[in-house]
């Protein structure tokens, strides 16, 4: 039977503890240094694209499609480099075509940086290096090869809007005056966030109207650079115990890894990595998702890519048919994780086999 407690999905607004300065040693790394606070992570890509006007933009062949419109202009050519079944960069042949002034985006998949050597080579060729850390918000450090790092706090905690652009080394932040976030989009995002928080506090009500609203709001987040709301700024700076968020995510990941090591894409969790979720390869992914949905466990897919990544990138398309992300965020209790694991055990779920 479905549970009134949902595992996964969007975050409810983080106002349960009130706003206070956490008793820690300062803000997390993503809020240190020189940065801009934006309404969405995708708008940070737009901002960099306009600032540097690169002739070529290099993107990984396994990625979230919402970033691609950020690089849409007649002057820029979008090129892909191959990502394999293990979320590793497949080869270095593409690096021979990277030129000075190109913009190269590397993705920290689920919080794991697997690309430093390629970043070093691309930077040596004079390219601008952008670390997409939207799935690595709470890692304790970021690549020294990256000129810029981009974050999306809404994937980790309950804020109605938010994106962060961090400049590293001698890289300069684009000098722009950011307009306010579009009012109607922000109000809808806030409403969805509040309703989810209310549901989590009073799940007997059964009101799930936040889900439909979230589905409408999420893909329509501002592509144009605009400022993060004051509410999100306050929550990120003063409303969260970041150490506890990181600790719980890591503990939950390790519990899933112990039970599902054979199907885990990343069975080991290095120090300093705070994961987005627990990615697995599943031979019968859609059947598993439907069984999990039926019992209120909501594993997303990162990502469907068939509409925008060329078919020649076969490994990425194969992985996109198998990959599924089990929730392991800070809201998950041990009982929640046991519930998800029990569902998978009952259906005899197994890993998708890939070549090593």
C-alpha positions in Angstrom: 0.0 0.0 0.0 1.2 3.6 -0.7 2.6 5.4 2.3 1.6 9.0 3.2 5.4 9.7 3.6 7.0 10.4 0.2 10.7 9.4 -0.3 12.3 11.7 -2.9 10.9 14.5 -5.1 11.1 18.2 -4.7 12.1 19.8 -1.4 9.7 21.6 0.9 10.5 25.1 2.0 13.2 25.1 4.7 11.6 27.2 7.4 11.0 24.6 10.1 13.9 25.7 12.3 13.6 29.4 11.6 16.5 31.6 10.5 19.6 31.7 12.6 23.3 31.6 12.1 24.4 27.9 12.2 27.1 27.1 14.8 29.8 26.1 12.3 32.9 27.5 10.8 31.3 29.8 8.2 29.4 29.3 5.0 29.9 26.1 2.9 32.5 26.3 0.1 29.9 27.1 -2.6 29.1 30.4 -0.8 32.8 31.4 -0.3 34.9 33.4 -2.6 33.7 35.6 -5.5 30.2 34.6 -6.6 26.9 35.8 -8.0 23.6 34.6 -6.6 21.2 33.9 -9.4 17.6 32.6 -9.6 18.6 29.4 -11.5 21.7 27.4 -12.3 20.9 27.4 -16.0 21.0 31.2 -16.2 24.7 31.0 -15.0 25.5 29.2 -18.2 23.7 31.9 -20.2 25.7 34.6 -18.4 29.1 32.9 -19.2 28.1 32.3 -22.8 27.3 36.0 -23.3 30.4 37.1 -21.5 32.9 35.1 -23.5 31.0 34.6 -26.8 32.9 31.3 -27.6 33.0 30.0 -31.1 32.6 26.5 -29.7 30.9 25.1 -26.6 31.9 21.6 -25.6 29.3 19.6 -23.6 29.3 16.0 -22.3 27.1 13.6 -24.2 25.3 12.7 -20.9 23.7 15.8 -19.5 20.5 17.6 -18.5 19.0 19.1 -21.6 17.8 22.3 -19.9 21.3 23.7 -20.2 21.5 23.5 -24.0 19.4 26.6 -24.7 21.8 28.6 -22.6 24.3 28.2 -25.5 21.9 29.0 -28.3 23.3 31.7 -30.6 24.2 31.9 -34.3 27.8 32.5 -33.5 28.4 29.4 -31.3 28.7 25.8 -32.3 27.7 23.3 -29.7 29.8 20.1 -29.8 29.6 17.0 -27.6 32.4 14.8 -26.3 31.7 11.2 -25.5 30.7 9.9 -22.0 30.8 6.1 -21.6 28.6 3.6 -19.6 30.5 4.4 -16.4 30.1 8.2 -16.7 33.7 8.5 -17.6 35.0 10.6 -20.5 35.4 8.0 -23.3 38.6 9.2 -25.1 40.7 12.3 -25.6 40.5 12.6 -29.4 38.1 15.5 -29.1 40.7 17.5 -27.2 42.7 17.9 -30.5 39.9 20.1 -31.7 39.6 22.3 -28.6 40.9 25.8 -29.3 41.7 28.9 -27.3 38.6 30.8 -26.3 36.3 27.7 -26.5 34.1 27.0 -23.5 34.3 23.5 -22.1 31.7 22.2 -19.5 32.6 19.3 -17.3 29.9 17.6 -15.1 30.4 16.4 -11.5 28.0 13.4 -11.9 26.1 12.8 -8.7 28.9 14.7 -6.9 31.8 12.8 -8.3 34.6 14.6 -10.2 35.9 12.2 -12.8 37.4 14.7 -15.3 40.3 16.6 -13.8 42.9 15.3 -16.3 40.8 16.3 -19.3 40.1 19.6 -17.7 43.8 20.3 -17.3 44.4 19.5 -21.0 41.5 21.6 -22.2 42.7 24.5 -20.1 46.2 24.1 -21.4 44.8 24.7 -24.9 43.4 28.1 -23.8 39.7 27.0 -23.2 37.5 28.4 -20.5 36.7 25.6 -18.1 33.3 25.5 -16.4 32.6 22.9 -13.7 28.9 22.0 -13.6 28.6 21.2 -9.9 24.8 21.3 -9.8 25.0 17.7 -8.4 27.9 18.5 -6.1 26.7 21.5 -4.1 28.2 20.4 -0.7 31.5 18.9 -1.8 34.3 20.3 0.3 36.4 21.4 -2.7 36.1 21.9 -6.5 38.5 21.4 -9.4 41.5 23.7 -9.6 41.2 23.4 -13.4 37.8 25.2 -13.4 37.7 29.0 -14.1 34.0 28.9 -13.0 31.8 26.6 -10.9 28.0 26.5 -11.2 25.6 25.3 -8.5 21.9 24.6 -8.1 20.9 24.6 -4.4 17.3 23.6 -5.2 18.6 20.1 -5.9 19.8 19.7 -2.3 17.6 21.8 0.0 14.3 23.6 0.1 14.6 27.0 -1.5 12.1 28.3 -4.1 14.8 29.5 -6.4 18.6 29.6 -6.6 21.7 29.3 -8.7 25.3 30.2 -7.8 28.2 31.2 -10.2 31.6 31.0 -8.4 34.7 32.4 -10.0 38.1 30.8 -9.1 41.7 31.9 -9.4 42.0 35.1 -11.5 38.8 34.5 -13.4 36.5 37.5 -13.3 32.8 37.5 -12.6 30.7 39.0 -15.5 29.9 42.6 -14.6 26.1 42.7 -15.0 23.2 44.2 -13.1 20.8 41.4 -12.4 17.0 42.1 -12.6 14.6 40.6 -10.1 13.4 37.0 -10.6 10.1 37.0 -12.7 7.3 37.4 -10.2 4.8 34.8 -11.4 7.4 32.1 -11.8 8.8 32.7 -8.4 5.4 32.8 -6.7 4.5 29.5 -8.3 7.8 28.0 -7.3 7.3 29.3 -3.7 3.8 27.9 -3.6 4.9 24.5 -4.7 7.7 24.6 -2.1 5.4 25.6 0.7 2.8 23.0 -0.2 5.4 20.3 -0.2 6.6 21.4 3.2 3.0 21.3 4.5 2.5 17.8 3.1 5.6 16.6 4.8 4.5 18.1 8.1 0.9 16.9 7.8 1.0 14.0 5.4 -2.4 12.7 6.6 -4.0 15.5 4.5 -3.1 13.8 1.3 -2.9 17.1 -0.6 -0.4 16.6 -3.4 -1.2 19.7 -5.5 2.4 20.7 -5.1 3.5 18.0 -7.5 1.6 19.3 -10.5 2.7 22.8 -9.8 6.3 21.7 -9.5 6.1 19.9 -12.9 5.0 23.1 -14.5 7.5 25.3 -12.7 10.7 23.3 -12.9 11.3 23.3 -16.7 10.3 26.9 -17.1 12.9 28.4 -14.7 14.4 31.6 -16.0 17.0 31.2 -18.7 17.7 34.9 -18.6 20.1 35.9 -15.7 18.3 37.4 -12.8 18.9 37.7 -9.1 18.2 35.1 -6.4 15.3 36.0 -4.2 16.1 37.5 -0.7 14.2 34.6 0.8 16.5 32.0 -0.8 19.6 34.1 0.2 18.5 34.1 3.8 17.8 30.4 3.9 21.1 29.5 2.3 23.2 31.7 4.5 21.4 31.4 7.8 18.7 28.7 7.8 20.5 25.3 7.4 22.9 23.1 9.2 25.0 22.2 6.2 27.2 19.8 8.2 24.2 17.8 9.1 22.8 17.8 5.6 26.1 16.5 4.3 26.5 13.9 7.0 23.1 12.4 6.5 23.5 12.2 2.7 26.8 10.4 3.0 25.4 8.0 5.7 22.4 7.2 3.6 24.5 6.6 0.5 26.8 4.2 2.3 23.8 2.2 3.5 22.5 1.8 -0.1 26.0 1.0 -1.4 26.3 -1.8 1.1 23.0 -3.4 -0.1 23.3 -2.6 -3.8 27.0 -2.7 -4.6 26.6 -4.8 -7.7 24.3 -2.4 -9.5 25.8 0.9 -8.1 27.6 3.1 -10.6 29.8 4.5 -7.8 30.0 1.8 -5.1 32.6 3.7 -3.1 32.1 7.1 -1.6 35.4 9.2 -1.4 36.0 11.7 1.4 34.7 15.1 0.5 32.0 14.0 -1.8 28.4 14.7 -0.8 26.2 12.9 -3.3 23.1 14.1 -5.0 21.6 10.6 -5.0 22.5 6.9 -5.4 22.7 6.1 -9.1 22.2 2.5 -10.3 22.1 0.6 -13.6 19.0 -1.6 -13.7 18.1 -4.2 -16.4 14.4 -3.6 -15.7 14.4 0.0 -14.8 10.9 1.0 -15.8 9.3 -1.9 -14.0 11.3 -1.1 -10.9 10.3 2.6 -11.1 6.7 1.8 -11.3 6.9 -0.5 -8.3 8.7 2.1 -6.3 6.2 4.8 -7.4 3.4 2.7 -6.2 4.8 2.7 -2.7 5.7 6.4 -2.7 9.4 6.1 -3.5 10.3 8.4 -6.3 13.7 7.7 -8.1 14.4 10.2 -10.9 16.2 9.4 -14.1 19.4 11.5 -14.9 18.7 12.0 -17.7 16.6 11.3 -20.8 18.9 12.4 -23.6 17.3 11.0 -26.8 15.9 14.4 -28.0 19.1 16.4 -28.0 22.2 14.2 -27.9 23.2 12.7 -31.3 22.6 9.0 -31.7 26.3 8.4 -32.5 27.0 8.6 -28.7 25.9 5.1 -28.2 27.3 4.5 -24.7 25.5 7.6 -23.3 22.2 6.5 -24.9 22.6 3.0 -23.5 23.3 4.3 -20.1 20.2 6.6 -20.3 18.0 3.5 -20.8 19.4 1.9 -17.6 20.3 4.6 -15.1 18.0 5.4 -12.1 18.7 7.5 -9.0 17.6 6.2 -5.7 16.9 9.0 -3.2 19.4 9.3 -0.3 19.0 12.9 0.7 18.9 14.2 4.3 15.1 13.7 4.5 15.5 9.9 4.2 15.3 7.9 7.4 16.7 4.4 7.7 13.2 3.1 7.5 12.7 4.9 4.2 15.8 3.3 2.7 14.8 -0.1 4.0 11.4 0.4 2.3 13.1 1.1 -1.0 15.5 -1.8 -0.7 12.6 -4.2 0.3 10.7 -3.3 -2.9 13.8 -4.0 -5.1 14.4 -7.3 -3.3 10.8 -8.5 -3.7 10.9 -7.9 -7.5 14.4 -9.5 -7.8 15.9 -6.4 -9.4 19.3 -6.9 -11.0 22.0 -4.8 -12.6 22.3 -4.0 -16.2 25.5 -5.6 -17.5 28.0 -3.4 -19.2 31.5 -4.0 -20.5 34.4 -3.2 -18.2 
